[in-house]
Amino acid sequence: MAQTGHWDLLPSDLLPLGSGEILGALAAVATGTIALQVMAQTAYSRQSVTLEEFSHRQTVMLLAFMGSTVSFVLAALSWLGMGVGSFGRLANVLVVTTLAAINCFIAADAASRIHRVDSTNLNIQIMAARREVARFRRKRLPPLHGVESHHGEFATAVDFLAVSVVMGTIETAIIGDWGFWPLSFGIAALAAIVVLTVVTLTAVNWFKNDLAARWQAVASGSLVLILTLLTILEAAPEQPLPHILVLLLLPAVLSAASLKTVRSRTAWLLPAWVPGSLTRKHAAARVEAAAAIAQIKLRELKKQRQHLSDSGPAA
């Protein structure tokens, strides 16, 4: 019992995996990444002919990134389990970390090979760029008005303070001792920073056409939120549910609700004064910038293809 320490406070489903389980999982991931490496050197060594084939290769690249993400998570679990029985022995941790690094290298190399094949395929690149521009037009966000539009930094600071005050007040009421309000408000502010940042970055990348970026944002955000959840469970094992609702779910719901649109994406559902609107401010600004970059990329690709076609007969 003395060896497990604070892990005894967690439910059995949340206990760290054993070294054998992690090694088995890494071996399974290694099998998949090696298979992707072989496919990258054989079946995917020629350029794509259709946009559907190009999209399929992007999905295969996504699988490679998933392998890297899983390997990273397993390695992180091994380090978090240091000192917990035989699982935390340094030799096991080093072996797991080495295998995870190898898996990440193989997966990254496979994804890079697949990407390089179509990097000079102008026709496919133009079709993909057109699709990306069309996606931004379909997924456009309403314009910002008032303080959100003209004084973005001030609006972000005010909104963050509003969310932190709401969370800190409820958290202090849950504790039941107002003498601890500075600590409660500090914890609420820290949780607000983590959750609002995660939801905002995930929302920004979700509007992009880059499947790898979307997956990376969702996977990374989920990992951070899970670690936040485990931190709350460890800090308040007696009554974790109220703290989870306030420190995790409340800012996440406020942040996600601020992105809700009405009237065919021409207006925001919630007014700017509702806490959590900083997410939509940053998401709208980043999406607008990404849409402009996508249009510029499409024009540059068209010019490059036109230049090659004009210089072709002369050569």
Long-range contacts (C-beta under 8 A, 24 or more apart in sequence): 3-83, 3-84, 3-85, 4-84, 4-85, 5-83, 5-84, 6-234, 7-84, 9-233, 9-234, 9-237, 10-230, 10-233, 10-234, 10-237, 11-233, 14-230, 14-233, 16-77, 16-80, 16-81, 16-84, 16-87, 17-74, 17-77, 17-81, 17-87, 18-87, 19-78, 19-86, 19-87, 19-89, 19-92, 19-96, 22-74, 22-77, 22-78, 22-96, 23-95, 23-96, 23-99, 25-70, 25-74, 26-71, 26-74, 26-96, 26-99, 26-100, 26-103, 27-99, 29-67, 29-70, 29-71, 29-74, 29-103, 30-99, 30-102, 30-103, 30-106, 32-63, 32-67, 33-64, 33-67, 33-103, 33-106, 33-107, 33-110, 34-106, 36-60, 36-63, 36-64, 36-67, 36-106, 36-107, 36-110, 36-111, 37-106, 37-109, 37-110, 37-113, 39-110, 40-109, 40-110, 40-111, 40-113, 40-114, 41-113, 44-113, 44-114, 44-117, 45-113, 45-117, 46-117, 47-117, 47-118, 47-120, 47-121, 47-124, 48-117, 48-118, 48-121, 48-124, 51-124, 51-127, 51-128, 51-131, 54-118, 54-121, 54-124, 54-127, 54-128, 57-114, 57-117, 57-118, 58-211, 58-212, 59-211, 60-114, 61-110, 61-111, 61-114, 61-115, 61-211, 61-212, 62-211, 62-212, 62-215, 64-107, 64-108, 64-110, 64-111, 64-114, 65-107, 65-111, 65-212, 65-215, 65-216, 66-215, 66-219, 67-103, 67-104, 67-107, 68-103, 68-104, 68-107, 68-108, 69-215, 69-216, 69-219, 69-220, 71-99, 71-100, 71-101, 71-103, 71-104, 71-107, 72-100, 72-104, 73-223, 74-100, 75-100, 75-101, 111-212, 122-301, 122-304, 122-305, 122-308, 123-305, 125-301, 126-298, 126-301, 126-302, 126-305, 128-209, 129-294, 129-297, 129-298, 129-301, 130-298, 131-209, 132-208, 132-209, 132-294, 132-297, 132-298, 133-291, 133-294, 133-295, 133-298, 135-207, 135-209, 136-207, 136-209, 136-287, 136-290, 136-291, 136-294, 137-291, 139-207, 139-265, 139-287, 140-265, 140-287, 140-291, 141-207, 141-259, 141-261, 141-265, 141-280, 141-283, 141-284, 141-287, 141-288, 142-261, 142-265, 142-266, 142-267, 142-268, 142-284, 143-284, 144-280, 144-281, 144-284, 144-285, 145-272, 146-272, 147-272, 148-272, 148-277, 148-281, 152-281, 152-285, 155-272, 155-277, 155-278, 155-281, 156-278, 156-281, 156-282, 159-275, 159-276, 159-277, 159-278, 159-281, 160-192, 160-193, 160-196, 160-278, 162-275, 163-192, 163-196, 163-251, 163-254, 163-275, 163-276, 164-188, 164-189, 164-192, 166-250, 166-275, 167-191, 167-192, 167-246, 167-247, 167-250, 167-251, 170-246, 170-250, 171-243, 171-246, 171-247, 174-239, 174-242, 174-243, 174-246, 187-247, 188-246, 188-247, 191-228, 191-247, 191-248, 191-251, 192-251, 194-224, 194-228, 195-225, 195-228, 195-247, 195-248, 195-251, 195-252, 195-255, 196-251, 196-255, 196-276, 196-278, 196-279, 198-224, 198-225, 199-251, 199-252, 199-255, 199-256, 199-279, 200-255, 200-278, 200-279, 200-282, 200-283, 203-255, 203-256, 203-259, 203-279, 203-283, 204-282, 204-283, 204-286, 204-287, 204-290, 207-283, 207-287, 207-290, 208-290, 209-294, 225-252, 251-276, 255-279, 259-283
